[in-house]
Amino acid sequence: MLKKITAIALLFTFFYTVVGCKNDVLPKPASYLRLDYPEAEYVTLKGHCPFEFDMNSKAIIKEDKDCGYSITYPKMKATIYLTYKPVNNNIKKLLKDAQKLTYEHVIKADDILEQPYLNPDKKVYGMFYQVDGNAATNSQFYATDSIKHFVTGSVYFYAKPNFDSIMPAASYIKNDMQRLMETLNWK
């Protein structure tokens, strides 16, 4: 009789766990990856080049040849490349080259927004480009005094261009590039 009761209890337990304890599958709510970047703190870079600017103190800066700079953001896998060229009666060519560089990305870009920059007090004039979409670069600019100095800047990520994935980092670096351009001073 004890064997019968034990068998019935085991059968009841098995049946209860199979039928009575269903785990309903619930869909997970939509969520987004949260990327927090440190608040930008800016310092003025004063080197031997004929210009100076503010840069994010969290970035790593390396001076290249001919007063060019590489400003690296290791956690974001991105670098801003700055190029300096003296103006020697070639301002039209320099402007054309800078604009051509930006519009080479039109094939992959969804949109290219142009934001003119004028600061007559500092004699800094230029254009900031925001490239939306899966282009190789998301932000570019040029700045000049039209007489002696010409600086271009562009950001590149070391990842396949997928704008949705890199948008938070691209936005953070875009703000740094705009700050760089707005604080540019000729020596």
Secondary structure, DSSP 8 states (H G I E B T S, - for coil): -HHHHHHHHHHHHHHIIIII---------------------EEEEE-SSSEEEEEETTSEEEE-GGG-EEEEEGGGTEEEEEEEEE-SS-HHHHHHHHHHHHHGGGGTEEEEEEEEEEETTTTEEEEEEEEEES-S-SEEEEEE-SSSEEEEEEEEESS---HHHHHHHHHHHHHHHHHHHHT-EE-
